[in-house]
């Protein structure tokens, strides 16, 4: 994924910028949880 990918562009509509999206993805991947929905995006 790069800054020109569609995922960051779509996420920016909800609020997080590219750096925040990547940070959320890293944190989400490292969580051990039963709830598979993950944390709410910023």
mmCIF entry with sequence, helices, sheets and N, C-alpha, C, O atoms, coordinates in Angstrom:
data_MODEL
# 
_entry.id   MODEL 
# 
_entity.id                         1 
_entity.type                       polymer 
_entity.pdbx_number_of_molecules   1 
# 
_entity_poly.entity_id                      1 
_entity_poly.type                           'polypeptide(L)' 
_entity_poly.nstd_linkage                   no 
_entity_poly.nstd_monomer                   no 
_entity_poly.pdbx_seq_one_letter_code       
;(UNK)(UNK)(UNK)(UNK)(UNK)(UNK)(UNK)(UNK)(UNK)(UNK)(UNK)(UNK)(UNK)(UNK)(UNK)(UNK)
(UNK)(UNK)(UNK)(UNK)(UNK)(UNK)(UNK)(UNK)(UNK)(UNK)(UNK)(UNK)(UNK)(UNK)(UNK)(UNK)
(UNK)(UNK)(UNK)(UNK)(UNK)(UNK)(UNK)(UNK)(UNK)(UNK)
;
_entity_poly.pdbx_seq_one_letter_code_can   XXXXXXXXXXXXXXXXXXXXXXXXXXXXXXXXXXXXXXXXXX 
_entity_poly.pdbx_strand_id                 A 
# 
loop_
_entity_poly_seq.entity_id 
_entity_poly_seq.num 
_entity_poly_seq.mon_id 
_entity_poly_seq.hetero 
1 1  UNK n 
1 2  UNK n 
1 3  UNK n 
1 4  UNK n 
1 5  UNK n 
1 6  UNK n 
1 7  UNK n 
1 8  UNK n 
1 9  UNK n 
1 10 UNK n 
1 11 UNK n 
1 12 UNK n 
1 13 UNK n 
1 14 UNK n 
1 15 UNK n 
1 16 UNK n 
1 17 UNK n 
1 18 UNK n 
1 19 UNK n 
1 20 UNK n 
1 21 UNK n 
1 22 UNK n 
1 23 UNK n 
1 24 UNK n 
1 25 UNK n 
1 26 UNK n 
1 27 UNK n 
1 28 UNK n 
1 29 UNK n 
1 30 UNK n 
1 31 UNK n 
1 32 UNK n 
1 33 UNK n 
1 34 UNK n 
1 35 UNK n 
1 36 UNK n 
1 37 UNK n 
1 38 UNK n 
1 39 UNK n 
1 40 UNK n 
1 41 UNK n 
1 42 UNK n 
# 
_struct_asym.id          A 
_struct_asym.entity_id   1 
# 
loop_
_struct_conf.conf_type_id 
_struct_conf.id 
_struct_conf.pdbx_PDB_helix_id 
_struct_conf.beg_label_comp_id 
_struct_conf.beg_label_asym_id 
_struct_conf.beg_label_seq_id 
_struct_conf.pdbx_beg_PDB_ins_code 
_struct_conf.end_label_comp_id 
_struct_conf.end_label_asym_id 
_struct_conf.end_label_seq_id 
_struct_conf.pdbx_end_PDB_ins_code 
_struct_conf.beg_auth_comp_id 
_struct_conf.beg_auth_asym_id 
_struct_conf.beg_auth_seq_id 
_struct_conf.end_auth_comp_id 
_struct_conf.end_auth_asym_id 
_struct_conf.end_auth_seq_id 
_struct_conf.pdbx_PDB_helix_class 
_struct_conf.details 
_struct_conf.pdbx_PDB_helix_length 
HELX_P HELX_P1 AA1 UNK A 6  ? UNK A 14 ? UNK A 6  UNK A 14 1 ? 9  
HELX_P HELX_P2 AA2 UNK A 18 ? UNK A 29 ? UNK A 18 UNK A 29 1 ? 12 
# 
_struct_conf_type.id          HELX_P 
_struct_conf_type.criteria    ? 
_struct_conf_type.reference   ? 
# 
loop_
_atom_site.group_PDB 
_atom_site.id 
_atom_site.type_symbol 
_atom_site.label_atom_id 
_atom_site.label_alt_id 
_atom_site.label_comp_id 
_atom_site.label_asym_id 
_atom_site.label_entity_id 
_atom_site.label_seq_id 
_atom_site.pdbx_PDB_ins_code 
_atom_site.Cartn_x 
_atom_site.Cartn_y 
_atom_site.Cartn_z 
_atom_site.occupancy 
_atom_site.B_iso_or_equiv 
_atom_site.pdbx_formal_charge 
_atom_site.auth_seq_id 
_atom_site.auth_comp_id 
_atom_site.auth_asym_id 
_atom_site.auth_atom_id 
_atom_site.pdbx_PDB_model_num 
ATOM 1   N N  . UNK A 1 1  ? 0.832   -1.166  0.000  1.00 0.00 ? 1  UNK A N  1 
ATOM 2   C CA . UNK A 1 1  ? 0.000   0.000   0.000  1.00 0.00 ? 1  UNK A CA 1 
ATOM 3   C C  . UNK A 1 1  ? 0.885   1.240   0.000  1.00 0.00 ? 1  UNK A C  1 
ATOM 4   O O  . UNK A 1 1  ? 1.866   1.329   0.738  1.00 0.00 ? 1  UNK A O  1 
ATOM 5   N N  . UNK A 1 2  ? 0.521   2.167   -0.824 1.00 0.00 ? 2  UNK A N  1 
ATOM 6   C CA . UNK A 1 2  ? 1.253   3.430   -0.907 1.00 0.00 ? 2  UNK A CA 1 
ATOM 7   C C  . UNK A 1 2  ? 0.284   4.588   -0.692 1.00 0.00 ? 2  UNK A C  1 
ATOM 8   O O  . UNK A 1 2  ? -0.927  4.385   -0.601 1.00 0.00 ? 2  UNK A O  1 
ATOM 9   N N  . UNK A 1 3  ? 0.815   5.788   -0.613 1.00 0.00 ? 3  UNK A N  1 
ATOM 10  C CA . UNK A 1 3  ? -0.041  6.963   -0.446 1.00 0.00 ? 3  UNK A CA 1 
ATOM 11  C C  . UNK A 1 3  ? -0.951  7.196   -1.649 1.00 0.00 ? 3  UNK A C  1 
ATOM 12  O O  . UNK A 1 3  ? -1.926  7.941   -1.553 1.00 0.00 ? 3  UNK A O  1 
ATOM 13  N N  . UNK A 1 4  ? -0.639  6.562   -2.784 1.00 0.00 ? 4  UNK A N  1 
ATOM 14  C CA . UNK A 1 4  ? -1.491  6.712   -3.964 1.00 0.00 ? 4  UNK A CA 1 
ATOM 15  C C  . UNK A 1 4  ? -2.495  5.582   -4.103 1.00 0.00 ? 4  UNK A C  1 
ATOM 16  O O  . UNK A 1 4  ? -3.259  5.559   -5.068 1.00 0.00 ? 4  UNK A O  1 
ATOM 17  N N  . UNK A 1 5  ? -2.513  4.645   -3.164 1.00 0.00 ? 5  UNK A N  1 
ATOM 18  C CA . UNK A 1 5  ? -3.488  3.559   -3.174 1.00 0.00 ? 5  UNK A CA 1 
ATOM 19  C C  . UNK A 1 5  ? -4.875  4.107   -2.861 1.00 0.00 ? 5  UNK A C  1 
ATOM 20  O O  . UNK A 1 5  ? -5.012  5.188   -2.289 1.00 0.00 ? 5  UNK A O  1 
ATOM 21  N N  . UNK A 1 6  ? -5.889  3.359   -3.235 1.00 0.00 ? 6  UNK A N  1 
ATOM 22  C CA . UNK A 1 6  ? -7.253  3.801   -2.968 1.00 0.00 ? 6  UNK A CA 1 
ATOM 23  C C  . UNK A 1 6  ? -7.629  3.709   -1.496 1.00 0.00 ? 6  UNK A C  1 
ATOM 24  O O  . UNK A 1 6  ? -8.457  4.492   -1.030 1.00 0.00 ? 6  UNK A O  1 
ATOM 25  N N  . UNK A 1 7  ? -7.044  2.775   -0.750 1.00 0.00 ? 7  UNK A N  1 
ATOM 26  C CA . UNK A 1 7  ? -7.404  2.612   0.662  1.00 0.00 ? 7  UNK A CA 1 
ATOM 27  C C  . UNK A 1 7  ? -7.155  3.895   1.450  1.00 0.00 ? 7  UNK A C  1 
ATOM 28  O O  . UNK A 1 7  ? -8.060  4.340   2.156  1.00 0.00 ? 7  UNK A O  1 
ATOM 29  N N  . UNK A 1 8  ? -5.974  4.512   1.369  1.00 0.00 ? 8  UNK A N  1 
ATOM 30  C CA . UNK A 1 8  ? -5.781  5.772   2.088  1.00 0.00 ? 8  UNK A CA 1 
ATOM 31  C C  . UNK A 1 8  ? -6.744  6.870   1.621  1.00 0.00 ? 8  UNK A C  1 
ATOM 32  O O  . UNK A 1 8  ? -7.207  7.683   2.421  1.00 0.00 ? 8  UNK A O  1 
ATOM 33  N N  . UNK A 1 9  ? -7.032  6.880   0.339  1.00 0.00 ? 9  UNK A N  1 
ATOM 34  C CA . UNK A 1 9  ? -7.960  7.891   -0.187 1.00 0.00 ? 9  UNK A CA 1 
ATOM 35  C C  . UNK A 1 9  ? -9.354  7.687   0.400  1.00 0.00 ? 9  UNK A C  1 
ATOM 36  O O  . UNK A 1 9  ? -10.007 8.648   0.805  1.00 0.00 ? 9  UNK A O  1 
ATOM 37  N N  . UNK A 1 10 ? -9.805  6.441   0.445  1.00 0.00 ? 10 UNK A N  1 
ATOM 38  C CA . UNK A 1 10 ? -11.114 6.144   1.026  1.00 0.00 ? 10 UNK A CA 1 
ATOM 39  C C  . UNK A 1 10 ? -11.130 6.427   2.522  1.00 0.00 ? 10 UNK A C  1 
ATOM 40  O O  . UNK A 1 10 ? -12.112 6.962   3.038  1.00 0.00 ? 10 UNK A O  1 
ATOM 41  N N  . UNK A 1 11 ? -10.063 6.079   3.221  1.00 0.00 ? 11 UNK A N  1 
ATOM 42  C CA . UNK A 1 11 ? -9.996  6.313   4.663  1.00 0.00 ? 11 UNK A CA 1 
ATOM 43  C C  . UNK A 1 11 ? -10.016 7.801   4.977  1.00 0.00 ? 11 UNK A C  1 
ATOM 44  O O  . UNK A 1 11 ? -10.580 8.212   5.991  1.00 0.00 ? 11 UNK A O  1 
ATOM 45  N N  . UNK A 1 12 ? -9.415  8.601   4.128  1.00 0.00 ? 12 UNK A N  1 
ATOM 46  C CA . UNK A 1 12 ? -9.361  10.040  4.400  1.00 0.00 ? 12 UNK A CA 1 
ATOM 47  C C  . UNK A 1 12 ? -10.751 10.661  4.426  1.00 0.00 ? 12 UNK A C  1 
ATOM 48  O O  . UNK A 1 12 ? -10.953 11.706  5.045  1.00 0.00 ? 12 UNK A O  1 
ATOM 49  N N  . UNK A 1 13 ? -11.702 10.033  3.763  1.00 0.00 ? 13 UNK A N  1 
ATOM 50  C CA . UNK A 1 13 ? -13.084 10.505  3.803  1.00 0.00 ? 13 UNK A CA 1 
ATOM 51  C C  . UNK A 1 13 ? -13.642 10.357  5.222  1.00 0.00 ? 13 UNK A C  1 
ATOM 52  O O  . UNK A 1 13 ? -14.454 11.172  5.661  1.00 0.00 ? 13 UNK A O  1 
ATOM 53  N N  . UNK A 1 14 ? -13.202 9.310   5.938  1.00 0.00 ? 14 UNK A N  1 
ATOM 54  C CA . UNK A 1 14 ? -13.654 9.055   7.311  1.00 0.00 ? 14 UNK A CA 1 
ATOM 55  C C  . UNK A 1 14 ? -12.860 9.846   8.340  1.00 0.00 ? 14 UNK A C  1 
ATOM 56  O O  . UNK A 1 14 ? -13.295 9.963   9.486  1.00 0.00 ? 14 UNK A O  1 
ATOM 57  N N  . UNK A 1 15 ? -11.722 10.387  7.967  1.00 0.00 ? 15 UNK A N  1 
ATOM 58  C CA . UNK A 1 15 ? -10.962 11.199  8.906  1.00 0.00 ? 15 UNK A CA 1 
ATOM 59  C C  . UNK A 1 15 ? -9.476  10.925  8.975  1.00 0.00 ? 15 UNK A C  1 
ATOM 60  O O  . UNK A 1 15 ? -8.698  11.878  8.926  1.00 0.00 ? 15 UNK A O  1 
ATOM 61  N N  . UNK A 1 16 ? -9.021  9.658   9.089  1.00 0.00 ? 16 UNK A N  1 
ATOM 62  C CA . UNK A 1 16 ? -7.587  9.440   9.276  1.00 0.00 ? 16 UNK A CA 1 
ATOM 63  C C  . UNK A 1 16 ? -6.781  9.737   8.008  1.00 0.00 ? 16 UNK A C  1 
ATOM 64  O O  . UNK A 1 16 ? -7.208  9.428   6.896  1.00 0.00 ? 16 UNK A O  1 
ATOM 65  N N  . UNK A 1 17 ? -5.612  10.341  8.202  1.00 0.00 ? 17 UNK A N  1 
ATOM 66  C CA . UNK A 1 17 ? -4.722  10.547  7.067  1.00 0.00 ? 17 UNK A CA 1 
ATOM 67  C C  . UNK A 1 17 ? -3.893  9.272   6.860  1.00 0.00 ? 17 UNK A C  1 
ATOM 68  O O  . UNK A 1 17 ? -4.077  8.289   7.577  1.00 0.00 ? 17 UNK A O  1 
ATOM 69  N N  . UNK A 1 18 ? -2.995  9.290   5.896  1.00 0.00 ? 18 UNK A N  1 
ATOM 70  C CA . UNK A 1 18 ? -2.219  8.093   5.564  1.00 0.00 ? 18 UNK A CA 1 
ATOM 71  C C  . UNK A 1 18 ? -1.418  7.583   6.756  1.00 0.00 ? 18 UNK A C  1 
ATOM 72  O O  . UNK A 1 18 ? -1.426  6.385   7.039  1.00 0.00 ? 18 UNK A O  1 
ATOM 73  N N  . UNK A 1 19 ? -0.729  8.476   7.455  1.00 0.00 ? 19 UNK A N  1 
ATOM 74  C CA . UNK A 1 19 ? 0.088   8.062   8.607  1.00 0.00 ? 19 UNK A CA 1 
ATOM 75  C C  . UNK A 1 19 ? -0.771  7.462   9.713  1.00 0.00 ? 19 UNK A C  1 
ATOM 76  O O  . UNK A 1 19 ? -0.395  6.453   10.309 1.00 0.00 ? 19 UNK A O  1 
ATOM 77  N N  . UNK A 1 20 ? -1.919  8.073   9.992  1.00 0.00 ? 20 UNK A N  1 
ATOM 78  C CA . UNK A 1 20 ? -2.822  7.554   11.024 1.00 0.00 ? 20 UNK A CA 1 
ATOM 79  C C  . UNK A 1 20 ? -3.378  6.194   10.627 1.00 0.00 ? 20 UNK A C  1 
ATOM 80  O O  . UNK A 1 20 ? -3.524  5.309   11.471 1.00 0.00 ? 20 UNK A O  1 
ATOM 81  N N  . UNK A 1 21 ? -3.687  6.024   9.348  1.00 0.00 ? 21 UNK A N  1 
ATOM 82  C CA . UNK A 1 21 ? -4.201  4.743   8.862  1.00 0.00 ? 21 UNK A CA 1 
ATOM 83  C C  . UNK A 1 21 ? -3.165  3.639   9.037  1.00 0.00 ? 21 UNK A C  1 
ATOM 84  O O  . UNK A 1 21 ? -3.495  2.549   9.505  1.00 0.00 ? 21 UNK A O  1 
ATOM 85  N N  . UNK A 1 22 ? -1.921  3.909   8.668  1.00 0.00 ? 22 UNK A N  1 
ATOM 86  C CA . UNK A 1 22 ? -0.857  2.913   8.817  1.00 0.00 ? 22 UNK A CA 1 
ATOM 87  C C  . UNK A 1 22 ? -0.642  2.587   10.292 1.00 0.00 ? 22 UNK A C  1 
ATOM 88  O O  . UNK A 1 22 ? -0.480  1.421   10.653 1.00 0.00 ? 22 UNK A O  1 
ATOM 89  N N  . UNK A 1 23 ? -0.641  3.608   11.142 1.00 0.00 ? 23 UNK A N  1 
ATOM 90  C CA . UNK A 1 23 ? -0.475  3.381   12.581 1.00 0.00 ? 23 UNK A CA 1 
ATOM 91  C C  . UNK A 1 23 ? -1.610  2.508   13.116 1.00 0.00 ? 23 UNK A C  1 
ATOM 92  O O  . UNK A 1 23 ? -1.363  1.585   13.892 1.00 0.00 ? 23 UNK A O  1 
ATOM 93  N N  . UNK A 1 24 ? -2.842  2.786   12.713 1.00 0.00 ? 24 UNK A N  1 
ATOM 94  C CA . UNK A 1 24 ? -3.987  1.983   13.148 1.00 0.00 ? 24 UNK A CA 1 
ATOM 95  C C  . UNK A 1 24 ? -3.834  0.532   12.680 1.00 0.00 ? 24 UNK A C  1 
ATOM 96  O O  . UNK A 1 24 ? -4.102  -0.398  13.441 1.00 0.00 ? 24 UNK A O  1 
ATOM 97  N N  . UNK A 1 25 ? -3.404  0.340   11.428 1.00 0.00 ? 25 UNK A N  1 
ATOM 98  C CA . UNK A 1 25 ? -3.250  -1.014  10.894 1.00 0.00 ? 25 UNK A CA 1 
ATOM 99  C C  . UNK A 1 25 ? -2.206  -1.798  11.684 1.00 0.00 ? 25 UNK A C  1 
ATOM 100 O O  . UNK A 1 25 ? -2.412  -2.978  11.966 1.00 0.00 ? 25 UNK A O  1 
ATOM 101 N N  . UNK A 1 26 ? -1.099  -1.168  12.044 1.00 0.00 ? 26 UNK A N  1 
ATOM 102 C CA . UNK A 1 26 ? -0.047  -1.835  12.821 1.00 0.00 ? 26 UNK A CA 1 
ATOM 103 C C  . UNK A 1 26 ? -0.568  -2.179  14.212 1.00 0.00 ? 26 UNK A C  1 
ATOM 104 O O  . UNK A 1 26 ? -0.350  -3.291  14.692 1.00 0.00 ? 26 UNK A O  1 
ATOM 105 N N  . UNK A 1 27 ? -1.248  -1.248  14.861 1.00 0.00 ? 27 UNK A N  1 
ATOM 106 C CA . UNK A 1 27 ? -1.799  -1.509  16.191 1.00 0.00 ? 27 UNK A CA 1 
ATOM 107 C C  . UNK A 1 27 ? -2.856  -2.603  16.125 1.00 0.00 ? 27 UNK A C  1 
ATOM 108 O O  . UNK A 1 27 ? -2.887  -3.486  16.983 1.00 0.00 ? 27 UNK A O  1 
ATOM 109 N N  . UNK A 1 28 ? -3.713  -2.555  15.129 1.00 0.00 ? 28 UNK A N  1 
ATOM 110 C CA . UNK A 1 28 ? -4.781  -3.533  14.986 1.00 0.00 ? 28 UNK A CA 1 
ATOM 111 C C  . UNK A 1 28 ? -4.219  -4.928  14.767 1.00 0.00 ? 28 UNK A C  1 
ATOM 112 O O  . UNK A 1 28 ? -4.749  -5.900  15.305 1.00 0.00 ? 28 UNK A O  1 
ATOM 113 N N  . UNK A 1 29 ? -3.166  -5.037  13.996 1.00 0.00 ? 29 UNK A N  1 
ATOM 114 C CA . UNK A 1 29 ? -2.566  -6.341  13.704 1.00 0.00 ? 29 UNK A CA 1 
ATOM 115 C C  . UNK A 1 29 ? -1.913  -6.950  14.936 1.00 0.00 ? 29 UNK A C  1 
ATOM 116 O O  . UNK A 1 29 ? -1.740  -8.166  15.007 1.00 0.00 ? 29 UNK A O  1 
ATOM 117 N N  . UNK A 1 30 ? -1.549  -6.118  15.906 1.00 0.00 ? 30 UNK A N  1 
ATOM 118 C CA . UNK A 1 30 ? -0.837  -6.624  17.077 1.00 0.00 ? 30 UNK A CA 1 
ATOM 119 C C  . UNK A 1 30 ? -1.754  -6.919  18.257 1.00 0.00 ? 30 UNK A C  1 
ATOM 120 O O  . UNK A 1 30 ? -1.281  -7.388  19.292 1.00 0.00 ? 30 UNK A O  1 
ATOM 121 N N  . UNK A 1 31 ? -3.045  -6.657  18.132 1.00 0.00 ? 31 UNK A N  1 
ATOM 122 C CA . UNK A 1 31 ? -3.967  -6.869  19.242 1.00 0.00 ? 31 UNK A CA 1 
ATOM 123 C C  . UNK A 1 31 ? -4.463  -8.307  19.284 1.00 0.00 ? 31 UNK A C  1 
ATOM 124 O O  . UNK A 1 31 ? -4.805  -8.889  18.254 1.00 0.00 ? 31 UNK A O  1 
ATOM 125 N N  . UNK A 1 32 ? -4.496  -8.871  20.484 1.00 0.00 ? 32 UNK A N  1 
ATOM 126 C CA . UNK A 1 32 ? -5.074  -10.199 20.690 1.00 0.00 ? 32 UNK A CA 1 
ATOM 127 C C  . UNK A 1 32 ? -6.464  -9.973  21.267 1.00 0.00 ? 32 UNK A C  1 
ATOM 128 O O  . UNK A 1 32 ? -6.604  -9.641  22.444 1.00 0.00 ? 32 UNK A O  1 
ATOM 129 N N  . UNK A 1 33 ? -7.475  -10.148 20.455 1.00 0.00 ? 33 UNK A N  1 
ATOM 130 C CA . UNK A 1 33 ? -8.833  -9.857  20.901 1.00 0.00 ? 33 UNK A CA 1 
ATOM 131 C C  . UNK A 1 33 ? -9.817  -10.866 20.319 1.00 0.00 ? 33 UNK A C  1 
ATOM 132 O O  . UNK A 1 33 ? -9.565  -11.488 19.287 1.00 0.00 ? 33 UNK A O  1 
ATOM 133 N N  . UNK A 1 34 ? -10.925 -11.006 21.000 1.00 0.00 ? 34 UNK A N  1 
ATOM 134 C CA . UNK A 1 34 ? -11.987 -11.863 20.507 1.00 0.00 ? 34 UNK A CA 1 
ATOM 135 C C  . UNK A 1 34 ? -12.883 -11.133 19.524 1.00 0.00 ? 34 UNK A C  1 
ATOM 136 O O  . UNK A 1 34 ? -13.490 -11.754 18.652 1.00 0.00 ? 34 UNK A O  1 
ATOM 137 N N  . UNK A 1 35 ? -12.968 -9.816  19.663 1.00 0.00 ? 35 UNK A N  1 
ATOM 138 C CA . UNK A 1 35 ? -13.796 -9.007  18.781 1.00 0.00 ? 35 UNK A CA 1 
ATOM 139 C C  . UNK A 1 35 ? -13.024 -8.747  17.493 1.00 0.00 ? 35 UNK A C  1 
ATOM 140 O O  . UNK A 1 35 ? -12.041 -8.006  17.513 1.00 0.00 ? 35 UNK A O  1 
ATOM 141 N N  . UNK A 1 36 ? -13.435 -9.324  16.395 1.00 0.00 ? 36 UNK A N  1 
ATOM 142 C CA . UNK A 1 36 ? -12.690 -9.242  15.135 1.00 0.00 ? 36 UNK A CA 1 
ATOM 143 C C  . UNK A 1 36 ? -12.916 -7.932  14.392 1.00 0.00 ? 36 UNK A C  1 
ATOM 144 O O  . UNK A 1 36 ? -12.304 -7.707  13.348 1.00 0.00 ? 36 UNK A O  1 
ATOM 145 N N  . UNK A 1 37 ? -13.778 -7.066  14.906 1.00 0.00 ? 37 UNK A N  1 
ATOM 146 C CA . UNK A 1 37 ? -14.024 -5.797  14.229 1.00 0.00 ? 37 UNK A CA 1 
ATOM 147 C C  . UNK A 1 37 ? -12.876 -4.825  14.414 1.00 0.00 ? 37 UNK A C  1 
ATOM 148 O O  . UNK A 1 37 ? -12.680 -3.943  13.578 1.00 0.00 ? 37 UNK A O  1 
ATOM 149 N N  . UNK A 1 38 ? -12.118 -4.962  15.480 1.00 0.00 ? 38 UNK A N  1 
ATOM 150 C CA . UNK A 1 38 ? -10.969 -4.099  15.724 1.00 0.00 ? 38 UNK A CA 1 
ATOM 151 C C  . UNK A 1 38 ? -11.358 -2.766  16.310 1.00 0.00 ? 38 UNK A C  1 
ATOM 152 O O  . UNK A 1 38 ? -12.537 -2.468  16.500 1.00 0.00 ? 38 UNK A O  1 
ATOM 153 N N  . UNK A 1 39 ? -10.338 -1.960  16.596 1.00 0.00 ? 39 UNK A N  1 
ATOM 154 C CA . UNK A 1 39 ? -10.606 -0.649  17.183 1.00 0.00 ? 39 UNK A CA 1 
ATOM 155 C C  . UNK A 1 39 ? -11.251 0.284   16.172 1.00 0.00 ? 39 UNK A C  1 
ATOM 156 O O  . UNK A 1 39 ? -11.078 0.127   14.963 1.00 0.00 ? 39 UNK A O  1 
ATOM 157 N N  . UNK A 1 40 ? -11.984 1.241   16.672 1.00 0.00 ? 40 UNK A N  1 
ATOM 158 C CA . UNK A 1 40 ? -12.631 2.225   15.818 1.00 0.00 ? 40 UNK A CA 1 
ATOM 159 C C  . UNK A 1 40 ? -11.566 3.136   15.208 1.00 0.00 ? 40 UNK A C  1 
ATOM 160 O O  . UNK A 1 40 ? -10.643 3.579   15.892 1.00 0.00 ? 40 UNK A O  1 
ATOM 161 N N  . UNK A 1 41 ? -11.710 3.401   13.926 1.00 0.00 ? 41 UNK A N  1 
ATOM 162 C CA . UNK A 1 41 ? -10.793 4.334   13.273 1.00 0.00 ? 41 UNK A CA 1 
ATOM 163 C C  . UNK A 1 41 ? -10.966 5.712   13.869 1.00 0.00 ? 41 UNK A C  1 
ATOM 164 O O  . UNK A 1 41 ? -12.044 6.070   14.343 1.00 0.00 ? 41 UNK A O  1 
ATOM 165 N N  . UNK A 1 42 ? -9.916  6.465   13.841 1.00 0.00 ? 42 UNK A N  1 
ATOM 166 C CA . UNK A 1 42 ? -9.898  7.813   14.423 1.00 0.00 ? 42 UNK A CA 1 
ATOM 167 C C  . UNK A 1 42 ? -10.993 8.675   13.834 1.00 0.00 ? 42 UNK A C  1 
ATOM 168 O O  . UNK A 1 42 ? -11.127 9.841   14.206 1.00 0.00 ? 42 UNK A O  1 
# 
